[in-house]
Amino acid sequence: MSEIDKRNRLSEEPFAYQITKNGTVIIFYRGKQIKIVKDKEAERLIARIRAVEDNVTEVQLLLAKITGNFKRGNEKFGKNKRK
């Protein structure tokens, strides 16, 4: 078992991506857009994705790493926002 994904969350394929015509990468988590990667960083990400695109878990790991720890804070704002 991999030390990185002990709970096998990446096997559920929660991340998706879209590469636009101008080379921007849009990353989605469970259907919601969470990050836009542009310029040099997008070029590096596209190259890394293309290198491992036959391995779904590796692609999911790349997308998880590029998004970082995004689920800490701003996702709780909305209806339940306290003043």
N, CA, C and O atoms as CSV, one atom per row, in Angstrom:
chain,resi,resn,atom,element,x,y,z
A,1,MET,N,N,0.837,-1.183,0.000
A,1,MET,CA,C,0.000,0.000,0.000
A,1,MET,C,C,0.882,1.246,0.000
A,1,MET,O,O,1.891,1.309,0.703
A,2,SER,N,N,0.498,2.198,-0.772
A,2,SER,CA,C,1.268,3.435,-0.881
A,2,SER,C,C,1.138,4.269,0.386
A,2,SER,O,O,0.057,4.359,0.968
A,3,GLU,N,N,2.231,4.872,0.805
A,3,GLU,CA,C,2.217,5.737,1.983
A,3,GLU,C,C,1.515,7.062,1.684
A,3,GLU,O,O,1.056,7.737,2.605
A,4,ILE,N,N,1.427,7.436,0.425
A,4,ILE,CA,C,0.830,8.717,0.058
A,4,ILE,C,C,-0.687,8.669,0.148
A,4,ILE,O,O,-1.300,9.588,0.691
A,5,ASP,N,N,-1.299,7.622,-0.369
A,5,ASP,CA,C,-2.758,7.522,-0.434
A,5,ASP,C,C,-3.229,6.321,0.372
A,5,ASP,O,O,-3.713,5.342,-0.195
A,6,LYS,N,N,-3.093,6.389,1.672
A,6,LYS,CA,C,-3.414,5.252,2.531
A,6,LYS,C,C,-4.895,4.876,2.498
A,6,LYS,O,O,-5.241,3.702,2.622
A,7,ARG,N,N,-5.768,5.870,2.331
A,7,ARG,CA,C,-7.202,5.602,2.354
A,7,ARG,C,C,-7.794,5.392,0.959
A,7,ARG,O,O,-9.012,5.308,0.807
A,8,ASN,N,N,-6.937,5.308,-0.054
A,8,ASN,CA,C,-7.362,5.066,-1.442
A,8,ASN,C,C,-8.391,6.076,-1.945
A,8,ASN,O,O,-9.313,5.713,-2.676
A,9,ARG,N,N,-8.240,7.311,-1.563
A,9,ARG,CA,C,-9.147,8.356,-2.030
A,9,ARG,C,C,-8.930,8.688,-3.503
A,9,ARG,O,O,-9.874,9.048,-4.205
A,10,LEU,N,N,-7.697,8.569,-3.968
A,10,LEU,CA,C,-7.400,8.913,-5.359
A,10,LEU,C,C,-7.932,7.880,-6.338
A,10,LEU,O,O,-8.101,8.182,-7.519
A,11,SER,N,N,-8.197,6.670,-5.873
A,11,SER,CA,C,-8.758,5.653,-6.760
A,11,SER,C,C,-10.201,5.991,-7.140
A,11,SER,O,O,-10.717,5.464,-8.127
A,12,GLU,N,N,-10.857,6.861,-6.371
A,12,GLU,CA,C,-12.219,7.306,-6.685
A,12,GLU,C,C,-12.219,8.365,-7.781
A,12,GLU,O,O,-13.285,8.754,-8.258
A,13,GLU,N,N,-11.048,8.837,-8.187
A,13,GLU,CA,C,-10.853,9.870,-9.198
A,13,GLU,C,C,-11.650,11.148,-8.890
A,13,GLU,O,O,-12.525,11.529,-9.667
A,14,PRO,N,N,-11.351,11.814,-7.760
A,14,PRO,CA,C,-12.080,13.032,-7.420
A,14,PRO,C,C,-11.661,14.245,-8.257
A,14,PRO,O,O,-12.420,15.206,-8.377
A,15,PHE,N,N,-10.462,14.203,-8.832
A,15,PHE,CA,C,-9.961,15.338,-9.600
A,15,PHE,C,C,-10.166,15.127,-11.093
A,15,PHE,O,O,-10.089,14.007,-11.599
A,16,ALA,N,N,-10.430,16.234,-11.787
A,16,ALA,CA,C,-10.506,16.240,-13.244
A,16,ALA,C,C,-9.806,17.505,-13.706
A,16,ALA,O,O,-9.612,18.439,-12.928
A,17,TYR,N,N,-9.431,17.530,-14.972
A,17,TYR,CA,C,-8.767,18.716,-15.494
A,17,TYR,C,C,-9.203,18.969,-16.921
A,17,TYR,O,O,-9.676,18.072,-17.618
A,18,GLN,N,N,-9.032,20.214,-17.338
A,18,GLN,CA,C,-9.339,20.614,-18.695
A,18,GLN,C,C,-8.214,21.519,-19.158
A,18,GLN,O,O,-7.830,22.446,-18.446
A,19,ILE,N,N,-7.686,21.263,-20.333
A,19,ILE,CA,C,-6.643,22.105,-20.906
A,19,ILE,C,C,-7.302,22.980,-21.965
A,19,ILE,O,O,-7.898,22.470,-22.914
A,20,THR,N,N,-7.197,24.294,-21.806
A,20,THR,CA,C,-7.816,25.216,-22.750
A,20,THR,C,C,-6.914,25.424,-23.962
A,20,THR,O,O,-5.780,24.948,-23.996
A,21,LYS,N,N,-7.434,26.137,-24.948
A,21,LYS,CA,C,-6.676,26.393,-26.174
A,21,LYS,C,C,-5.415,27.206,-25.922
A,21,LYS,O,O,-4.402,27.009,-26.594
A,22,ASN,N,N,-5.472,28.117,-24.958
A,22,ASN,CA,C,-4.312,28.970,-24.698
A,22,ASN,C,C,-3.332,28.363,-23.694
A,22,ASN,O,O,-2.417,29.052,-23.244
A,23,GLY,N,N,-3.504,27.085,-23.333
A,23,GLY,CA,C,-2.545,26.400,-22.482
A,23,GLY,C,C,-2.804,26.522,-20.993
A,23,GLY,O,O,-1.952,26.145,-20.188
A,24,THR,N,N,-3.947,27.033,-20.614
A,24,THR,CA,C,-4.317,27.118,-19.203
A,24,THR,C,C,-4.932,25.782,-18.773
A,24,THR,O,O,-5.657,25.146,-19.539
A,25,VAL,N,N,-4.638,25.373,-17.558
A,25,VAL,CA,C,-5.201,24.128,-17.024
A,25,VAL,C,C,-6.203,24.492,-15.932
A,25,VAL,O,O,-5.871,25.199,-14.981
A,26,ILE,N,N,-7.428,24.003,-16.081
A,26,ILE,CA,C,-8.471,24.214,-15.077
A,26,ILE,C,C,-8.647,22.895,-14.341
A,26,ILE,O,O,-8.865,21.853,-14.960
A,27,ILE,N,N,-8.551,22.944,-13.015
A,27,ILE,CA,C,-8.641,21.726,-12.199
A,27,ILE,C,C,-9.965,21.734,-11.442
A,27,ILE,O,O,-10.359,22.741,-10.853
A,28,PHE,N,N,-10.639,20.591,-11.473
A,28,PHE,CA,C,-11.926,20.421,-10.810
A,28,PHE,C,C,-11.807,19.357,-9.729
A,28,PHE,O,O,-11.051,18.395,-9.863
A,29,TYR,N,N,-12.569,19.546,-8.654
A,29,TYR,CA,C,-12.662,18.547,-7.593
A,29,TYR,C,C,-14.130,18.219,-7.417
A,29,TYR,O,O,-14.925,19.067,-7.009
A,30,ARG,N,N,-14.481,16.989,-7.727
A,30,ARG,CA,C,-15.871,16.518,-7.666
A,30,ARG,C,C,-16.809,17.443,-8.438
A,30,ARG,O,O,-17.911,17.752,-7.984
A,31,GLY,N,N,-16.354,17.879,-9.610
A,31,GLY,CA,C,-17.186,18.680,-10.497
A,31,GLY,C,C,-17.139,20.177,-10.272
A,31,GLY,O,O,-17.713,20.930,-11.060
A,32,LYS,N,N,-16.473,20.633,-9.222
A,32,LYS,CA,C,-16.385,22.065,-8.936
A,32,LYS,C,C,-14.986,22.564,-9.262
A,32,LYS,O,O,-13.988,21.933,-8.912
A,33,GLN,N,N,-14.928,23.700,-9.933
A,33,GLN,CA,C,-13.642,24.289,-10.283
A,33,GLN,C,C,-12.956,24.794,-9.022
A,33,GLN,O,O,-13.552,25.528,-8.233
A,34,ILE,N,N,-11.689,24.394,-8.833
A,34,ILE,CA,C,-10.982,24.807,-7.625
A,34,ILE,C,C,-9.694,25.560,-7.900
A,34,ILE,O,O,-9.206,26.286,-7.034
A,35,LYS,N,N,-9.131,25.397,-9.107
A,35,LYS,CA,C,-7.864,26.064,-9.377
A,35,LYS,C,C,-7.665,26.237,-10.870
A,35,LYS,O,O,-8.067,25.398,-11.676
A,36,ILE,N,N,-7.022,27.370,-11.222
A,36,ILE,CA,C,-6.618,27.627,-12.595
A,36,ILE,C,C,-5.109,27.797,-12.594
A,36,ILE,O,O,-4.567,28.605,-11.840
A,37,VAL,N,N,-4.433,27.034,-13.442
A,37,VAL,CA,C,-2.976,27.072,-13.536
A,37,VAL,C,C,-2.620,27.676,-14.888
A,37,VAL,O,O,-3.128,27.239,-15.921
A,38,LYS,N,N,-1.745,28.684,-14.880
A,38,LYS,CA,C,-1.399,29.397,-16.110
A,38,LYS,C,C,0.108,29.425,-16.320
A,38,LYS,O,O,0.888,29.053,-15.444
A,39,ASP,N,N,0.488,29.873,-17.497
A,39,ASP,CA,C,1.860,30.187,-17.892
A,39,ASP,C,C,2.810,29.003,-17.729
A,39,ASP,O,O,2.479,27.878,-18.102
A,40,LYS,N,N,3.988,29.262,-17.172
A,40,LYS,CA,C,5.049,28.235,-17.057
A,40,LYS,C,C,4.605,27.061,-16.187
A,40,LYS,O,O,4.910,25.907,-16.486
A,41,GLU,N,N,3.891,27.360,-15.121
A,41,GLU,CA,C,3.424,26.301,-14.229
A,41,GLU,C,C,2.473,25.356,-14.974
A,41,GLU,O,O,2.517,24.143,-14.766
A,42,ALA,N,N,1.617,25.906,-15.837
A,42,ALA,CA,C,0.702,25.088,-16.625
A,42,ALA,C,C,1.465,24.231,-17.625
A,42,ALA,O,O,1.128,23.064,-17.825
A,43,GLU,N,N,2.484,24.795,-18.252
A,43,GLU,CA,C,3.289,24.029,-19.205
A,43,GLU,C,C,3.956,22.835,-18.528
A,43,GLU,O,O,3.974,21.732,-19.074
A,44,ARG,N,N,4.506,23.064,-17.330
A,44,ARG,CA,C,5.146,21.970,-16.588
A,44,ARG,C,C,4.122,20.908,-16.194
A,44,ARG,O,O,4.395,19.711,-16.284
A,45,LEU,N,N,2.934,21.355,-15.754
A,45,LEU,CA,C,1.889,20.414,-15.352
A,45,LEU,C,C,1.418,19.577,-16.534
A,45,LEU,O,O,1.244,18.366,-16.401
A,46,ILE,N,N,1.211,20.201,-17.676
A,46,ILE,CA,C,0.770,19.476,-18.864
A,46,ILE,C,C,1.805,18.428,-19.263
A,46,ILE,O,O,1.449,17.300,-19.602
A,47,ALA,N,N,3.068,18.794,-19.224
A,47,ALA,CA,C,4.133,17.848,-19.569
A,47,ALA,C,C,4.150,16.667,-18.602
A,47,ALA,O,O,4.313,15.520,-19.018
A,48,ARG,N,N,3.982,16.949,-17.323
A,48,ARG,CA,C,3.994,15.872,-16.328
A,48,ARG,C,C,2.771,14.973,-16.476
A,48,ARG,O,O,2.875,13.758,-16.311
A,49,ILE,N,N,1.604,15.561,-16.788
A,49,ILE,CA,C,0.387,14.771,-16.985
A,49,ILE,C,C,0.540,13.873,-18.203
A,49,ILE,O,O,0.187,12.695,-18.156
A,50,ARG,N,N,1.062,14.419,-19.283
A,50,ARG,CA,C,1.227,13.629,-20.507
A,50,ARG,C,C,2.215,12.488,-20.304
A,50,ARG,O,O,2.098,11.446,-20.949
A,51,ALA,N,N,3.184,12.672,-19.419
A,51,ALA,CA,C,4.175,11.627,-19.165
A,51,ALA,C,C,3.569,10.428,-18.435
A,51,ALA,O,O,4.041,9.302,-18.596
A,52,VAL,N,N,2.524,10.662,-17.631
A,52,VAL,CA,C,1.930,9.568,-16.838
A,52,VAL,C,C,0.442,9.369,-17.128
A,52,VAL,O,O,-0.267,8.791,-16.303
A,53,GLU,N,N,-0.047,9.834,-18.280
A,53,GLU,CA,C,-1.484,9.802,-18.501
A,53,GLU,C,C,-2.073,8.397,-18.591
A,53,GLU,O,O,-3.290,8.249,-18.480
A,54,ASP,N,N,-1.256,7.359,-18.789
A,54,ASP,CA,C,-1.779,6.006,-18.792
A,54,ASP,C,C,-2.024,5.471,-17.384
A,54,ASP,O,O,-2.706,4.459,-17.227
A,55,ASN,N,N,-1.487,6.124,-16.363
A,55,ASN,CA,C,-1.675,5.720,-14.971
A,55,ASN,C,C,-2.589,6.739,-14.277
A,55,ASN,O,O,-2.148,7.834,-13.926
A,56,VAL,N,N,-3.850,6.378,-14.083
A,56,VAL,CA,C,-4.855,7.290,-13.541
A,56,VAL,C,C,-4.495,7.761,-12.134
A,56,VAL,O,O,-4.705,8.927,-11.802
A,57,THR,N,N,-3.960,6.874,-11.313
A,57,THR,CA,C,-3.608,7.249,-9.948
A,57,THR,C,C,-2.503,8.292,-9.921
A,57,THR,O,O,-2.537,9.204,-9.094
A,58,GLU,N,N,-1.531,8.173,-10.805
A,58,GLU,CA,C,-0.450,9.160,-10.875
A,58,GLU,C,C,-0.974,10.532,-11.303
A,58,GLU,O,O,-0.538,11.556,-10.779
A,59,VAL,N,N,-1.910,10.549,-12.256
A,59,VAL,CA,C,-2.507,11.817,-12.689
A,59,VAL,C,C,-3.266,12.441,-11.525
A,59,VAL,O,O,-3.165,13.644,-11.287
A,60,GLN,N,N,-4.025,11.624,-10.800
A,60,GLN,CA,C,-4.767,12.132,-9.646
A,60,GLN,C,C,-3.811,12.689,-8.595
A,60,GLN,O,O,-4.098,13.718,-7.982
A,61,LEU,N,N,-2.697,12.031,-8.386
A,61,LEU,CA,C,-1.704,12.489,-7.419
A,61,LEU,C,C,-1.105,13.829,-7.850
A,61,LEU,O,O,-0.920,14.716,-7.017
A,62,LEU,N,N,-0.803,13.986,-9.134
A,62,LEU,CA,C,-0.279,15.260,-9.640
A,62,LEU,C,C,-1.275,16.392,-9.410
A,62,LEU,O,O,-0.900,17.479,-8.969
A,63,LEU,N,N,-2.549,16.129,-9.712
A,63,LEU,CA,C,-3.572,17.154,-9.524
A,63,LEU,C,C,-3.771,17.485,-8.047
A,63,LEU,O,O,-3.990,18.643,-7.694
A,64,ALA,N,N,-3.696,16.478,-7.190
A,64,ALA,CA,C,-3.826,16.717,-5.753
A,64,ALA,C,C,-2.668,17.563,-5.237
A,64,ALA,O,O,-2.862,18.461,-4.417
A,65,LYS,N,N,-1.469,17.272,-5.720
A,65,LYS,CA,C,-0.298,18.029,-5.260
A,65,LYS,C,C,-0.337,19.469,-5.743
A,65,LYS,O,O,0.041,20.373,-4.998
A,66,ILE,N,N,-0.783,19.706,-6.965
A,66,ILE,CA,C,-0.791,21.066,-7.497
A,66,ILE,C,C,-1.868,21.917,-6.805
A,66,ILE,O,O,-1.705,23.131,-6.684
A,67,THR,N,N,-2.954,21.300,-6.357
A,67,THR,CA,C,-3.996,22.063,-5.668
A,67,THR,C,C,-3.630,22.346,-4.229
A,67,THR,O,O,-4.128,23.302,-3.635
A,68,GLY,N,N,-2.765,21.525,-3.663
A,68,GLY,CA,C,-2.360,21.756,-2.279
A,68,GLY,C,C,-3.463,21.389,-1.305
A,68,GLY,O,O,-4.294,20.525,-1.585
A,69,ASN,N,N,-3.461,22.035,-0.190
A,69,ASN,CA,C,-4.410,21.761,0.887
A,69,ASN,C,C,-5.563,22.752,0.774
A,69,ASN,O,O,-5.750,23.600,1.647
A,70,PHE,N,N,-6.333,22.640,-0.301
A,70,PHE,CA,C,-7.353,23.648,-0.587
A,70,PHE,C,C,-8.585,23.553,0.296
A,70,PHE,O,O,-9.313,24.537,0.424
A,71,LYS,N,N,-8.841,22.425,0.900
A,71,LYS,CA,C,-10.060,22.266,1.694
A,71,LYS,C,C,-9.858,22.662,3.157
A,71,LYS,O,O,-10.143,21.887,4.070
A,72,ARG,N,N,-9.371,23.859,3.357
A,72,ARG,CA,C,-9.161,24.327,4.728
A,72,ARG,C,C,-9.530,25.796,4.834
A,72,ARG,O,O,-8.664,26.666,4.738
A,73,GLY,N,N,-10.811,26.073,5.031
A,73,GLY,CA,C,-11.179,27.451,5.291
A,73,GLY,C,C,-12.242,28.008,4.378
A,73,GLY,O,O,-13.390,28.150,4.799
A,74,ASN,N,N,-11.907,28.328,3.151
A,74,ASN,CA,C,-12.834,29.078,2.327
A,74,ASN,C,C,-14.025,28.272,1.836
A,74,ASN,O,O,-14.993,28.873,1.369
A,75,GLU,N,N,-14.011,26.953,1.913
A,75,GLU,CA,C,-15.153,26.192,1.444
A,75,GLU,C,C,-16.330,26.267,2.404
A,75,GLU,O,O,-17.438,25.865,2.048
A,76,LYS,N,N,-16.114,26.768,3.604
A,76,LYS,CA,C,-17.203,26.846,4.574
A,76,LYS,C,C,-18.002,28.139,4.464
A,76,LYS,O,O,-19.041,28.276,5.109
A,77,PHE,N,N,-17.536,29.081,3.662
A,77,PHE,CA,C,-18.280,30.322,3.481
A,77,PHE,C,C,-19.438,30.067,2.543
A,77,PHE,O,O,-19.366,29.208,1.664
A,78,GLY,N,N,-20.486,30.805,2.732
A,78,GLY,CA,C,-21.668,30.624,1.929
A,78,GLY,C,C,-22.883,30.902,2.784
A,78,GLY,O,O,-22.969,31.941,3.438
A,79,LYS,N,N,-23.818,29.977,2.779
A,79,LYS,CA,C,-25.052,30.157,3.540
A,79,LYS,C,C,-24.786,30.321,5.028
A,79,LYS,O,O,-25.433,31.131,5.693
A,80,ASN,N,N,-23.855,29.569,5.544
A,80,ASN,CA,C,-23.607,29.541,6.986
A,80,ASN,C,C,-22.548,30.546,7.432
A,80,ASN,O,O,-21.975,30.398,8.512
A,81,LYS,N,N,-22.282,31.556,6.625
A,81,LYS,CA,C,-21.252,32.525,6.958
A,81,LYS,C,C,-21.662,33.340,8.186
A,81,LYS,O,O,-22.754,33.905,8.243
A,82,ARG,N,N,-20.773,33.384,9.147
A,82,ARG,CA,C,-21.048,34.153,10.379
A,82,ARG,C,C,-20.456,35.526,10.253
A,82,ARG,O,O,-19.382,35.702,9.678
A,83,LYS,N,N,-21.144,36.490,10.784
A,83,LYS,CA,C,-20.686,37.882,10.705
A,83,LYS,C,C,-19.950,38.292,11.940
A,83,LYS,O,O,-19.497,39.432,12.038
